């Protein structure tokens, strides 16, 4: 039996790695956790903004964006300008670098009032902060973004709201959840869903269509089988998705210039989550595609 302190291997899932794409259509690039770049050559948005990835020891103290790392990551990803940075919620592993990314790219920051307070503390003016109502479509260049309230995965370590402008450096708990969202992105007439947290509210996504779901599986491996089944039904089946791309499974205390690996088993069980997804996908004719950091991919391939 593997040690609970061990780290699952990606090797058993090598056949499911997403292939690269260099065409002229929409490209999606996974940048760790649930940070995703959507770019069609004419416009670009970022879901979440987390590049600094402070290590465990740094997280015991006060953290702040690392501008050198953020600039290097933007350059490597080819990001020079963005229409928007959309945060699924206000935890540091989603929103820590979002205000800095907005300042460097001209983007607007989109999310909850807690996310807006992260932006205010990061120096963004009010005109660059967007807090849509749930279900309200907002256009950003060739993209239309709609937020749907969806609870954080079980075991939220930093619940609550960010009540005032959050000026870093600060303790990691200062980046409280706020409102957590499932993010629908429509490009032209096609849709994808970024569902960053492994949880759901029954019926919330009824009628929302997405060809591909970027599905958060953090903490999913520690849940009961019934929870995993309902999660699939309320997110993947409800949207009619034909492809699932698991996200938020990597150890986000490791920097992005090193190969990304799953969280240790003591924190989650990546193997349980992947085996569940593969079994359910095979039964329902859905593709599972494991993302590779920095690799441009076609969300609609096939």
FIKEDO-695368 format. One record per residue: residue number from 1; residue in one letter; x, y, z of N, C-alpha, C in turn. Coordinates in steps of 0.05 Angstrom, whole numbers, plus 32768, in hexadecimal, padded with zeros to 4 digits. Atoms other than C-alpha are relative to their C-alpha. Example, Ala and Ser with C-alpha at 12.3 -4.5 7.8 and 13.67 -1.06 7.14 Angstrom:
VEXBA   seq   type   n.east   n.north   n.up   ca.east   ca.north   ca.up   c.east   c.north   c.up
VEXBA     1      a     8012      7FE8   8000      80F6       7FA6    809C     8012      8018   8000
VEXBA     2      s     7FF0      7FE8   7FFF      8111       7FEB    808F     7FF1      8016   800E
END
This chain:
VEXBA   seq   type   n.east   n.north   n.up   ca.east   ca.north   ca.up   c.east   c.north   c.up
VEXBA     1      x     8011      7FE8   8000      8000       8000    8000     8012      8019   8000
VEXBA     2      x     7FEF      7FE8   8001      801D       8045    7FEE     7FFE      8010   801A
VEXBA     3      x     8000      7FEF   7FE8      8031       8073    8027     7FEE      8018   7FFC
VEXBA     4      x     8011      7FE8   8003      7FFF       80AB    8036     8010      8019   7FFD
VEXBA     5      x     7FEF      7FE9   8004      803A       80DA    8035     800C      8001   7FE5
VEXBA     6      x     7FF4      8001   801B      804E       80C4    7FEF     7FF1      8012   7FED
VEXBA     7      x     800C      7FEF   8015      803E       80E8    7FAF     7FF8      7FEE   7FE8
VEXBA     8      x     8008      8010   8017      8015       80C7    7F78     8010      8006   7FE7
VEXBA     9      x     7FF1      7FFD   8019      8036       80BD    7F35     7FEC      8007   7FE9
VEXBA    10      x     8010      7FFA   8018      801C       80DA    7EF3     8003      7FEA   7FEB
VEXBA    11      x     7FF9      8014   8015      803A       809F    7ECD     7FE8      7FEF   7FF7
VEXBA    12      x     8016      8011   8009      7FFA       8074    7ECD     7FEC      800F   7FEE
VEXBA    13      x     8013      7FF0   8010      7FD5       80AD    7EAA     800D      800E   7FE9
VEXBA    14      x     7FF2      7FF3   8016      8008       80BF    7E75     7FF1      8000   7FE6
VEXBA    15      x     800F      8002   8019      7FDA       80A9    7E3D     7FEA      8015   7FFE
VEXBA    16      x     8016      7FEC   8000      7FA8       80DF    7E51     800A      801D   7FFE
VEXBA    17      x     7FF6      7FE5   8001      7FD6       811B    7E4B     7FF6      800F   7FE8
VEXBA    18      x     800B      7FF0   8017      7FB9       8153    7E20     8016      8005   7FEC
VEXBA    19      x     7FEC      7FFA   8015      7FDD       815B    7DDD     8002      801E   7FFC
VEXBA    20      x     7FFD      7FE3   8005      7FF9       819F    7DCA     7FF0      8008   7FE7
VEXBA    21      x     8010      7FF5   8017      7FD4       81CC    7D99     800C      801B   7FF9
VEXBA    22      x     7FF4      7FE7   8009      7FF2       8204    7D6F     7FEF      800C   7FEA
VEXBA    23      x     8011      7FF5   8015      7FB6       8215    7D43     7FF8      801D   8006
VEXBA    24      x     8008      7FE4   7FFE      7F93       8257    7D3A     7FE7      8005   8011
VEXBA    25      x     8019      7FFC   7FF0      7F55       824A    7D65     8006      8006   801D
VEXBA    26      x     7FFD      7FFC   7FE4      7F4B       824F    7DAF     8014      7FED   800C
VEXBA    27      x     7FED      8011   7FF2      7F85       8235    7DD8     7FFD      8005   801E
VEXBA    28      x     8001      7FFE   7FE3      7F83       8226    7E22     801A      7FF4   800B
VEXBA    29      x     7FE6      8008   7FF4      7FC3       8221    7E4B     7FFC      7FFE   801E
VEXBA    30      x     8001      8004   7FE3      7FC4       8203    7E91     801A      8009   800C
VEXBA    31      x     7FE9      7FF4   7FF3      7FF2       8228    7EC0     8000      7FF8   801E
VEXBA    32      x     8001      800A   7FE5      7FE9       81FE    7EFF     7FE7      8007   800F
VEXBA    33      x     8019      7FFD   7FF0      7FB0       81F8    7F32     7FE9      8004   7FED
VEXBA    34      x     8015      7FFC   8014      7F75       8216    7F0C     8005      801A   7FF1
VEXBA    35      x     7FF9      7FE9   8010      7F9A       824F    7EEA     8001      7FF7   7FE3
VEXBA    36      x     8003      8008   801C      7F87       824A    7EA0     8000      8019   7FEF
VEXBA    37      x     7FFF      7FEA   8014      7F98       8278    7E66     7FEF      7FF8   7FE8
VEXBA    38      x     8010      8003   8018      7F64       827E    7E2F     8009      8015   7FEC
VEXBA    39      x     7FF4      7FEE   8013      7F81       829D    7DF0     7FF9      7FF7   7FE4
VEXBA    40      x     8006      8006   801C      7F68       82A0    7DA8     8010      8010   7FEC
VEXBA    41      x     7FF0      7FEF   8011      7F9D       82CF    7D8C     7FF5      801C   7FFD
VEXBA    42      x     800C      7FE6   8001      7F6C       8309    7D8E     7FFC      800C   801C
VEXBA    43      x     8004      7FF8   7FE4      7F5E       830C    7DD9     8007      7FE9   8012
VEXBA    44      x     7FF8      8015   7FED      7F70       82E7    7E18     7FF5      8008   801B
VEXBA    45      x     8008      7FFD   7FE4      7F55       82DD    7E5E     800F      7FEA   8010
VEXBA    46      x     7FF4      8013   7FED      7F72       82B9    7E9B     7FEB      7FFA   8015
VEXBA    47      x     8010      8008   7FE9      7F49       8291    7ECC     8013      7FFA   8016
VEXBA    48      x     7FEE      8000   7FE9      7F6B       8299    7F0F     801B      800D   7FF9
VEXBA    49      x     7FE7      7FF3   8005      7FAF       82B8    7F18     8013      7FF8   8017
VEXBA    50      x     7FEE      800A   7FEB      7FE2       8290    7F40     8019      7FF4   7FF3
VEXBA    51      x     7FE6      8007   800B      802B       828C    7F2B     8016      7FFE   8015
VEXBA    52      x     7FEA      7FFE   7FED      8054       829C    7F69     8004      7FE6   800F
VEXBA    53      x     8000      801B   7FF4      8043       8259    7F8B     8014      7FFE   8017
VEXBA    54      x     7FEE      8001   7FE9      8065       8266    7FCE     8001      7FE4   800C
VEXBA    55      x     7FFC      801A   7FF4      8083       8228    7FEF     7FF4      7FFE   801C
VEXBA    56      x     800C      8005   7FE5      806C       8209    8031     800B      8013   8015
VEXBA    57      x     7FF4      7FEF   7FEB      809D       8230    805C     7FF7      801C   7FFD
VEXBA    58      x     8009      7FE4   8004      808A       8272    803C     7FE3      8003   8009
VEXBA    59      x     801C      7FFE   7FF9      8041       8263    8048     7FFB      8000   801E
VEXBA    60      x     8002      7FFF   7FE3      804E       825E    8093     8002      801D   800A
VEXBA    61      x     7FFE      7FE4   7FF9      805D       82A9    8092     7FED      8010   7FF0
VEXBA    62      x     8010      7FEF   8011      8044       82E1    8067     8009      7FFD   7FE3
VEXBA    63      x     7FFA      8004   801C      803F       82DA    801C     7FF8      8019   7FF0
VEXBA    64      x     8006      7FEB   8012      803D       830A    7FE2     8007      7FF7   7FE3
VEXBA    65      x     7FF9      8007   801B      8040       8306    7F96     801E      8004   7FFC
VEXBA    66      x     7FE4      7FFE   8007      8086       82FA    7F7B     8001      800B   7FE3
VEXBA    67      x     8002      7FF3   801B      808A       832C    7F41     8013      7FF4   7FEC
VEXBA    68      x     7FED      800C   8013      80C8       830D    7F23     7FF4      7FE6   7FF4
VEXBA    69      x     800B      8019   800A      80A6       82C9    7F1F     7FE7      8005   7FEF
VEXBA    70      x     8018      7FFB   800F      8064       82E6    7F06     8008      800A   7FE4
VEXBA    71      x     7FF8      7FF6   801A      8087       830D    7ECE     800C      7FE9   7FEF
VEXBA    72      x     7FF4      8016   800F      80AF       82CF    7EBA     7FEA      7FED   7FF6
VEXBA    73      x     8015      8012   8009      8070       82A4    7EB7     7FEF      800D   7FEA
VEXBA    74      x     8010      7FF3   8015      8049       82D7    7E8E     8010      7FFF   7FE6
VEXBA    75      x     7FF0      8001   8018      8083       82DA    7E5D     8001      7FE4   7FF4
VEXBA    76      x     7FFE      801B   800A      8089       828F    7E58     7FE5      7FF7   7FF3
VEXBA    77      x     801A      8006   800B      803E       8289    7E4B     7FF8      8011   7FE8
VEXBA    78      x     8006      7FEF   8016      8041       82BF    7E17     7FEA      8014   8006
VEXBA    79      x     8015      7FED   7FF8      8012       82ED    7E3E     800B      801C   8000
VEXBA    80      x     7FF9      7FE4   8000      801A       8336    7E2C     7FE9      8012   8007
VEXBA    81      x     8018      7FF1   7FF8      7FD3       834E    7E35     7FE9      7FED   8005
VEXBA    82      x     8017      8011   7FF9      7F93       8332    7E53     7FE8      8012   8002
VEXBA    83      x     8019      7FF1   7FFC      7F4B       8348    7E51     7FF7      7FFE   801D
VEXBA    84      x     800A      8004   7FE5      7F3C       832C    7E96     800F      7FE9   800E
VEXBA    85      x     7FF8      8016   7FEE      7F54       8301    7ED0     7FE8      7FFA   8011
VEXBA    86      x     8018      8008   7FF3      7F1A       82DA    7EEC     8007      7FEC   8016
VEXBA    87      x     7FF9      8011   7FE9      7F22       82BC    7F32     7FE8      7FEF   8009
VEXBA    88      x     8015      8013   7FF7      7EFA       827E    7F46     7FF9      8006   801D
VEXBA    89      x     8005      7FF6   7FE5      7F01       8295    7F8E     8019      800E   8009
VEXBA    90      x     7FEB      7FED   7FF8      7F2F       82BF    7FB8     8017      7FF3   8010
VEXBA    91      x     7FE9      800D   7FF3      7F5F       828B    7FD6     801A      8008   7FF2
VEXBA    92      x     7FE7      7FF7   800B      7FA8       829A    7FCC     8009      7FF0   7FE8
VEXBA    93      x     7FF8      8010   8017      7FB1       825F    7F9C     7FEF      8005   7FE7
VEXBA    94      x     800F      7FF7   8017      7F7F       8281    7F6E     8004      801D   7FFA
VEXBA    95      x     8001      7FE3   8003      7F86       82CB    7F7A     8019      800F   8009
VEXBA    96      x     7FE9      7FF2   7FF6      7FCA       82DA    7F98     800C      8014   7FEC
VEXBA    97      x     7FF2      7FF0   8014      7FE9       82F5    7F58     7FED      800F   7FED
VEXBA    98      x     8013      7FF5   8014      7FA9       830B    7F35     8002      801E   7FFE
VEXBA    99      x     7FFE      7FE3   8004      7FAF       8356    7F45     801A      8008   7FF1
VEXBA   100      x     7FE7      7FFA   800E      7FF8       8357    7F2E     7FFE      7FF9   7FE3
VEXBA   101      x     8004      8007   801D      7FE6       8332    7EEE     7FEF      8015   7FF2
VEXBA   102      x     8010      7FEB   800C      7FB0       8365    7EE2     8010      801A   7FFB
VEXBA   103      x     7FF0      7FE7   8004      7FE0       839F    7EEC     8014      7FFD   7FE9
VEXBA   104      x     7FEC      8004   8014      8013       8380    7EBD     7FF4      7FFC   7FE4
VEXBA   105      x     800B      8006   801A      7FE2       836E    7E86     7FE8      8012   7FF7
VEXBA   106      x     8017      7FEE   8006      7FAB       83A3    7E89     7FE5      7FF2   8004
VEXBA   107      x     8019      800F   7FFD      7F77       836F    7E9D     7FEE      800C   8016
VEXBA   108      x     8013      7FFB   7FEA      7F39       8379    7EC7     7FFF      7FE7   8012
VEXBA   109      x     8002      8016   7FED      7F31       834F    7F05     7FE3      7FF9   8005
VEXBA   110      x     801C      8008   7FFF      7EF1       8327    7F08     7FFC      7FEB   8015
VEXBA   111      x     8005      8013   7FEC      7ED3       8302    7F42     7FED      800B   8016
VEXBA   112      x     8012      7FF8   7FEA      7EB1       830A    7F86     800A      801A   800C
VEXBA   113      x     7FF7      7FE8   7FF2      7EB5       8346    7FB4     8019      7FFA   8010
VEXBA   114      x     7FE7      8007   7FF3      7EEB       8320    7FDA     8017      8002   7FEC
VEXBA   115      x     7FEC      7FFE   8015      7F13       831B    7F99     8005      801E   7FFA
VEXBA   116      x     7FFC      7FE3   8005      7F07       8366    7F8E     8011      800C   8016
VEXBA   117      x     7FF0      7FF5   7FEA      7F25       8374    7FD3     801D      7FF6   7FFD
VEXBA   118      x     7FE4      8008   8007      7F62       834B    7FBE     800B      8013   7FEB
VEXBA   119      x     7FF7      7FEE   8015      7F66       8377    7F81     8005      801C   800B
VEXBA   120      x     7FFC      7FE6   7FF5      7F5E       83B7    7FA9     801B      8001   8010
VEXBA   121      x     7FE7      8001   7FF1      7F96       83A2    7FD8     8019      7FFD   7FEE
VEXBA   122      x     7FEB      8003   8013      7FC0       8392    7F9B     8004      8018   7FEE
VEXBA   123      x     7FFC      7FE7   800E      7FB9       83D9    7F80     7FEF      8004   7FE7
VEXBA   124      x     8011      7FFB   8017      7F82       83D2    7F4C     7FEB      8015   8006
VEXBA   125      x     8015      7FEC   7FFC      7F53       840D    7F43     7FE4      7FF3   7FFC
VEXBA   126      x     801C      800B   8001      7F07       8402    7F48     7FF7      7FFA   7FE4
VEXBA   127      x     8008      8005   801C      7EFF       8407    7EFD     800A      7FE7   7FF4
VEXBA   128      x     7FF4      8019   800A      7F28       83C8    7EF4     7FF5      7FE7   800F
VEXBA   129      x     800C      8016   7FF1      7EFD       839E    7F24     7FE4      7FFB   7FF7
VEXBA   130      x     801A      8008   800A      7EC1       8377    7F0B     7FF5      7FEB   8012
VEXBA   131      x     800D      8013   7FEE      7E91       8353    7F3B     7FE4      7FF9   7FF4
VEXBA   132      x     801A      8006   800D      7E5A       8334    7F0F     7FED      7FF2   8014
VEXBA   133      x     8013      8010   7FF2      7E1A       8319    7F2B     8002      7FE3   7FF6
VEXBA   134      x     7FFF      801C   8009      7E16       82CD    7F29     7FED      7FFD   7FE8
VEXBA   135      x     800F      8004   8018      7DFD       82B8    7EE4     8000      8016   7FED
VEXBA   136      x     8000      7FE8   8012      7E0B       82FC    7EC5     8018      7FFE   7FEC
VEXBA   137      x     7FEA      8001   8014      7E33       82F6    7E83     800E      801B   7FFE
VEXBA   138      x     7FF0      7FE7   8003      7E6C       8328    7E7C     8013      7FFA   7FE9
VEXBA   139      x     7FEF      8004   8017      7E91       8331    7E3A     801C      800C   8004
VEXBA   140      x     7FE4      7FF7   8000      7EDD       8337    7E36     800C      7FF9   7FE5
VEXBA   141      x     7FF6      8006   801A      7EF3       833D    7DEE     7FEF      7FE9   7FF3
VEXBA   142      x     800F      8017   800D      7EE1       82FB    7DCA     7FF4      7FEC   8014
VEXBA   143      x     800A      8013   7FEB      7ECE       82DA    7E0D     7FE9      800C   800F
VEXBA   144      x     8016      7FF8   7FEE      7E8F       82DC    7E36     8003      7FEE   8019
VEXBA   145      x     7FFC      800E   7FE7      7E98       82C8    7E7F     7FE7      8002   8011
VEXBA   146      x     8017      8000   7FEE      7E60       82B3    7EAD     8007      7FF0   8019
VEXBA   147      x     7FF9      800D   7FE6      7E69       82A2    7EF7     7FE7      7FF3   800C
VEXBA   148      x     8016      800E   7FF2      7E3E       826F    7F1C     800B      7FF8   801B
VEXBA   149      x     7FF7      8006   7FE5      7E43       8268    7F67     8001      7FE1   8004
VEXBA   150      x     7FFC      801D   7FFB      7E5F       8224    7F7B     8012      7FFE   8018
VEXBA   151      x     7FF1      8000   7FE7      7E7A       8211    7FC0     801C      7FF6   7FFD
VEXBA   152      x     7FE4      800A   7FFF      7EC3       8206    7FD0     7FFF      7FE2   8007
VEXBA   153      x     7FFE      801C   7FFA      7ED9       81BE    7FD6     7FFF      7FFC   801E
VEXBA   154      x     8002      8005   7FE4      7ECE       819D    801A     801B      8004   800E
VEXBA   155      x     7FE7      7FFC   7FF1      7F01       81B0    804F     800D      801B   7FFB
VEXBA   156      x     7FF5      7FE5   8005      7F09       81FA    803D     800F      800A   8019
VEXBA   157      x     7FEF      7FF7   7FE9      7F43       8211    8069     7FFF      801E   8005
VEXBA   158      x     8000      7FE3   7FFD      7F38       825B    805E     7FE5      800B   7FF8
VEXBA   159      x     801B      7FF6   8007      7EED       8268    805E     7FFD      801D   8008
VEXBA   160      x     8005      7FE5   7FF9      7ECE       82AC    8065     8003      8013   7FE8
VEXBA   161      x     7FFE      7FEB   8015      7ED5       82ED    803E     8018      8012   8005
VEXBA   162      x     7FEC      7FEB   7FFE      7F0A       8321    8030     7FF1      801A   8003
VEXBA   163      x     8012      7FEA   7FF9      7EEA       835D    8052     800B      801B   7FF9
VEXBA   164      x     7FF4      7FE6   8006      7F1C       8394    8040     8017      7FFB   7FED
VEXBA   165      x     7FEA      8004   8013      7F54       83A0    800E     8016      7FF0   800C
VEXBA   166      x     7FEC      8013   7FF5      7F87       8368    8017     801B      8009   7FF4
VEXBA   167      x     7FE6      7FF6   8009      7FCC       8386    8013     8016      7FEC   8008
VEXBA   168      x     7FEB      8012   7FF9      8004       8353    800F     801A      800F   8007
VEXBA   169      x     8001      801C   7FF7      802E       8338    802F     7FEB      7FFC   8016
VEXBA   170      x     8014      8006   7FEB      7FFA       8316    805A     8000      7FE1   8004
VEXBA   171      x     8002      801D   7FFB      7FEB       82D2    8078     7FEE      7FF3   7FEB
VEXBA   172      x     800F      800E   8015      7FCF       829E    8048     7FE2      8001   8007
VEXBA   173      x     801D      8001   7FF8      7F8D       829D    8070     7FF2      801B   7FF9
VEXBA   174      x     800D      7FE7   8007      7F82       82E6    805D     7FF1      7FFE   7FE5
VEXBA   175      x     800E      8004   801A      7F6F       82CE    8017     7FE9      7FED   8005
VEXBA   176      x     8018      8010   7FFA      7F2B       82B4    802F     7FF1      7FFA   7FE6
VEXBA   177      x     800E      800A   8018      7EFD       828F    7FFF     7FEF      8015   7FF2
VEXBA   178      x     8014      7FEF   800D      7EC8       82C4    7FF3     7FEB      7FEE   7FF3
VEXBA   179      x     8012      8010   8010      7E95       82AC    7FC0     8010      7FEF   7FED
VEXBA   180      x     7FF2      8012   8012      7EAC       826F    7F99     7FEF      7FFC   7FE7
VEXBA   181      x     800E      8001   8019      7E9A       8269    7F50     8009      7FE9   7FEE
VEXBA   182      x     7FFB      800F   8018      7E95       823A    7F16     8000      8014   7FE9
VEXBA   183      x     7FFD      7FEB   8014      7EAD       8263    7EDA     7FFB      7FF4   7FE4
VEXBA   184      x     8007      8007   801B      7E8C       825A    7E96     800D      8014   7FED
VEXBA   185      x     7FF3      7FF0   8014      7EB4       8274    7E5B     7FF5      7FF9   7FE5
VEXBA   186      x     8009      8004   801B      7E93       827C    7E18     8012      800E   7FEC
VEXBA   187      x     7FEF      7FF4   8015      7EBF       8287    7DDB     7FF1      7FFC   7FE6
VEXBA   188      x     8012      8002   8017      7E97       8298    7D9E     7FE7      7FF2   8008
VEXBA   189      x     8018      800E   7FF9      7E5F       8265    7DA2     8005      7FE6   800F
VEXBA   190      x     7FF9      8019   7FF2      7E84       822F    7DC9     8007      8006   801D
VEXBA   191      x     7FFC      7FFB   7FE3      7E89       8227    7E14     8011      7FEB   800E
VEXBA   192      x     7FF2      8011   7FEE      7EB7       820A    7E48     7FFA      8009   801D
VEXBA   193      x     8005      7FFA   7FE4      7EB1       8208    7E94     8019      7FFB   8010
VEXBA   194      x     7FEA      8004   7FED      7EE8       8213    7EC7     7FF3      7FFD   801C
VEXBA   195      x     800D      8006   7FE6      7ECE       81F2    7F07     8017      7FF9   8013
VEXBA   196      x     7FE6      8003   7FF2      7F09       81FC    7F36     7FFE      7FF0   801A
VEXBA   197      x     8002      800C   7FE6      7EEE       81E0    7F77     7FEE      7FE7   7FFF
VEXBA   198      x     800E      801A   8002      7ED8       8197    7F80     7FE8      8000   8013
VEXBA   199      x     8019      8000   7FF2      7E92       81A5    7F99     7FEA      800B   7FED
VEXBA   200      x     8015      7FF7   8012      7E4E       81B9    7F7D     7FE8      8007   8011
VEXBA   201      x     801B      7FFB   7FF5      7E09       81D5    7F8C     7FED      7FF3   7FEC
VEXBA   202      x     8012      800D   8013      7DD3       81A9    7F6E     7FF0      8013   7FEF
VEXBA   203      x     8011      7FF1   8013      7DB3       81C6    7F30     800B      801B   7FF7
VEXBA   204      x     7FF6      7FE5   8007      7DDE       8205    7F2B     8009      8001   7FE2
VEXBA   205      x     7FF6      7FFF   801B      7DFC       81F1    7EE8     7FEC      7FF4   7FEC
VEXBA   206      x     8014      800A   8012      7DBB       81D6    7ECA     7FFC      8015   7FE9
VEXBA   207      x     8003      7FEE   8017      7DB6       81F4    7E84     8019      800E   7FF7
VEXBA   208      x     7FE6      7FF5   8008      7DFF       820A    7E82     800E      7FEB   7FEF
VEXBA   209      x     7FF4      8013   8012      7E20       81EA    7E46     801E      8005   7FFE
VEXBA   210      x     7FE2      7FFF   8002      7E6B       81DB    7E42     800A      7FE8   7FF2
VEXBA   211      x     7FF5      8017   800E      7E90       81AF    7E11     8016      7FF3   8010
VEXBA   212      x     7FE9      800A   7FF0      7ECC       81A9    7E40     7FFD      800C   801C
VEXBA   213      x     8000      7FF6   7FE4      7ECE       81AF    7E8C     801C      7FFC   800B
VEXBA   214      x     7FE7      8001   7FF1      7F0F       81C0    7EB0     7FF8      7FFC   801D
VEXBA   215      x     800E      8009   7FE8      7EFC       819A    7EEE     8014      7FFF   8017
VEXBA   216      x     7FEF      8001   7FE8      7F1C       81A8    7F32     7FFD      7FE6   800F
VEXBA   217      x     8001      801A   7FF2      7F2E       8167    7F54     800F      8001   801B
VEXBA   218      x     7FF2      7FFE   7FE6      7F53       8182    7F91     7FED      7FF7   8016
VEXBA   219      x     800F      800C   7FE9      7F3A       815B    7FCF     7FEB      7FEC   7FF7
VEXBA   220      x     8015      8013   8009      7F0C       8130    7FA3     8007      7FE3   8008
VEXBA   221      x     7FF8      801B   7FF9      7F35       80F2    7FB1     7FFB      7FF8   801D
VEXBA   222      x     8005      8005   7FE4      7F26       80F8    7FFB     7FE2      7FFE   8006
VEXBA   223      x     801D      8001   7FFB      7EDA       80FA    7FF2     7FF5      7FE4   7FFC
VEXBA   224      x     800E      801A   8004      7EA8       80C1    7FF2     7FF8      7FFC   7FE3
VEXBA   225      x     8006      8007   801C      7E96       809E    7FB2     7FE6      800F   7FF7
VEXBA   226      x     8018      7FF2   8007      7E50       80BC    7FB4     8003      801D   7FFA
VEXBA   227      x     7FFA      7FE4   8005      7E6B       8102    7FB8     800C      8004   7FE4
VEXBA   228      x     7FF4      7FFE   801A      7E97       80F6    7F7B     7FEC      7FFC   7FEA
VEXBA   229      x     8014      8005   8015      7E5D       80DA    7F54     7FED      8018   7FFC
VEXBA   230      x     8012      7FE9   8002      7E2F       8115    7F64     800F      8018   7FF4
VEXBA   231      x     7FF0      7FEA   800C      7E68       8145    7F52     8000      7FFD   7FE2
VEXBA   232      x     8000      8005   801D      7E6E       8126    7F0D     7FE5      8007   7FF4
VEXBA   233      x     801B      7FFC   800B      7E23       8127    7F03     7FF8      801E   7FFF
VEXBA   234      x     8009      7FE4   7FFE      7E1A       8170    7F18     8012      8013   7FF1
VEXBA   235      x     7FEE      7FEE   800E      7E56       818C    7EF2     8005      7FF6   7FE3
VEXBA   236      x     7FFA      800A   801A      7E6A       815F    7EB8     7FE7      7FF8   7FF1
VEXBA   237      x     8019      8009   800E      7E28       813D    7EA6     7FED      8017   7FFC
VEXBA   238      x     8013      7FEB   8002      7DFF       817B    7EB4     8006      8013   7FE9
VEXBA   239      x     7FF9      7FED   8015      7E26       81A5    7E82     8003      7FF3   7FE4
VEXBA   240      x     7FFD      800E   8019      7E29       816F    7E4C     801C      7FFF   7FF6
VEXBA   241      x     7FE4      7FFF   8008      7E75       8172    7E4B     8008      7FE5   7FF4
VEXBA   242      x     7FF5      8018   800C      7E99       8140    7E1E     801E      7FFC   8006
VEXBA   243      x     7FE4      8003   7FF8      7EDE       814D    7E3A     8003      800B   801C
VEXBA   244      x     7FFA      7FF7   7FE5      7EF7       8154    7E82     801E      8003   8002
VEXBA   245      x     7FE4      7FFA   7FFC      7F3A       8174    7E91     8004      8004   801E
VEXBA   246      x     7FFD      7FFC   7FE3      7F4D       8169    7EDB     8015      8016   8006
VEXBA   247      x     7FEE      7FEB   7FF7      7F6C       81A6    7EFC     8000      8001   801F
VEXBA   248      x     7FFD      7FFC   7FE3      7F80       81BC    7F43     8007      7FE5   800D
VEXBA   249      x     7FF7      8019   7FF4      7FA3       8179    7F51     801E      8002   8007
VEXBA   250      x     7FE3      7FFE   7FFC      7FEB       8192    7F52     8008      800C   801A
VEXBA   251      x     7FF5      7FF5   7FE7      8016       81A2    7F8E     8008      801D   7FFB
VEXBA   252      x     7FFB      7FE4   8007      8013       81EE    7F8B     8014      800E   8012
VEXBA   253      x     7FE9      7FF5   7FF2      804D       81F7    7FBC     8019      7FFD   7FEF
VEXBA   254      x     7FE9      8004   8012      807B       81E3    7F82     7FFF      8015   7FEA
VEXBA   255      x     8000      7FEB   8014      8091       8219    7F51     7FF9      7FF6   7FE4
VEXBA   256      x     8009      8007   801B      8078       821A    7F09     8017      7FF9   7FED
VEXBA   257      x     7FEA      8007   8011      80BE       8212    7EED     800A      7FE4   8005
VEXBA   258      x     7FFA      801C   7FFB      80C0       81CB    7F09     7FE8      7FEF   7FF6
VEXBA   259      x     8017      8011   8008      8095       8190    7EF0     7FEB      7FFF   8016
VEXBA   260      x     8016      8000   7FED      8051       8192    7F11     7FF9      7FE3   8007
VEXBA   261      x     8005      801B   7FF6      803F       8156    7F3C     7FE8      8001   8012
VEXBA   262      x     8018      7FFF   7FEF      8001       8141    7F63     8007      8005   801D
VEXBA   263      x     7FFD      7FFC   7FE3      7FF7       8153    7FAC     8007      7FE5   800D
VEXBA   264      x     7FFB      8019   7FF1      8011       8120    7FDF     7FE6      7FF3   8009
VEXBA   265      x     8018      800F   7FF8      7FE0       80EA    7FF3     7FF4      8009   801A
VEXBA   266      x     800B      7FF7   7FE7      7FD9       8108    8038     7FED      8017   7FFC
VEXBA   267      x     8012      7FE9   8006      7FB8       8145    8018     7FE9      7FF8   7FEE
VEXBA   268      x     8014      8008   8012      7F91       8122    7FE1     8008      7FE5   7FF4
VEXBA   269      x     7FF9      8019   800D      7F8E       80E2    7FB8     7FFA      8003   7FE2
VEXBA   270      x     8003      7FFB   801C      7F99       80F3    7F6F     7FF8      7FE7   7FF1
VEXBA   271      x     8007      8019   800D      7F95       80AA    7F5A     7FE3      7FF9   8002
VEXBA   272      x     801C      8006   7FFC      7F50       80A1    7F77     7FEF      8012   7FEE
VEXBA   273      x     800F      7FED   8010      7F37       80E0    7F54     8002      7FF9   7FE2
VEXBA   274      x     7FFC      8006   801D      7F55       80CD    7F10     7FF2      7FE6   7FF9
VEXBA   275      x     800D      8019   8006      7F3C       8086    7F13     7FE2      8003   7FFF
VEXBA   276      x     801D      7FFB   8001      7EF6       809E    7F23     7FF9      800E   7FE6
VEXBA   277      x     8006      7FF1   8019      7EF8       80D0    7EE9     8001      7FEE   7FE8
VEXBA   278      x     7FFC      8012   8017      7F12       809C    7EB8     7FE9      7FEC   7FFE
VEXBA   279      x     8016      8014   8000      7EDE       8068    7ECC     7FE6      800D   7FF8
VEXBA   280      x     8019      7FF3   8006      7EA4       8099    7EC9     8000      800A   7FE3
VEXBA   281      x     7FFF      7FF6   801B      7EBC       80B8    7E88     7FFD      7FEA   7FEC
VEXBA   282      x     8002      8016   8013      7EC3       8075    7E66     7FE3      7FF7   7FFE
VEXBA   283      x     801C      8009   7FFF      7E7C       8062    7E7B     7FEE      8013   7FF0
VEXBA   284      x     8011      7FEC   800C      7E60       80A3    7E5E     800B      800C   7FE6
VEXBA   285      x     7FF5      7FF6   8019      7E8B       80AE    7E21     800C      801B   8001
VEXBA   286      x     7FF3      7FE6   7FFC      7EB0       80E9    7E3D     801F      7FFC   8000
VEXBA   287      x     7FE3      8001   8000      7EFA       80F7    7E31     800C      800D   8019
VEXBA   288      x     7FF1      7FF4   7FEB      7F2A       8104    7E6A     801C      8007   7FF5
VEXBA   289      x     7FE7      7FF7   800A      7F67       812E    7E58     8010      800E   8016
VEXBA   290      x     7FF1      7FF6   7FE9      7F9D       813C    7E8C     8012      8017   7FF5
VEXBA   291      x     7FF1      7FE9   800B      7FBC       8182    7E82     801D      7FFF   8007
VEXBA   292      x     7FE3      7FFE   7FFD      8006       8190    7E7B     8006      801E   8003
VEXBA   293      x     7FFA      7FE4   7FFC      8020       81D2    7E97     800E      800C   7FE8
VEXBA   294      x     7FF4      7FF0   8015      8032       8207    7E63     7FF8      7FF7   7FE4
VEXBA   295      x     8006      800B   801A      8016       81DC    7E2A     7FE6      800D   7FF5
VEXBA   296      x     8018      7FF5   800D      7FE5       8200    7DFB     7FF0      7FE9   7FF5
VEXBA   297      x     8011      8016   8009      7FAA       81D3    7DED     7FE6      800B   7FF4
VEXBA   298      x     8019      7FFA   800D      7F6A       81D3    7DC5     7FE9      7FF5   8011
VEXBA   299      x     8015      800B   7FEF      7F2E       81CE    7DF4     7FEA      7FF2   7FF1
VEXBA   300      x     8015      800C   8010      7F01       81B8    7DBB     800B      7FEA   7FED
VEXBA   301      x     7FF4      8014   8012      7F30       8186    7D98     7FEF      7FE7   8000
VEXBA   302      x     800F      8019   8003      7F0A       8149    7D7E     7FE3      8003   8005
END
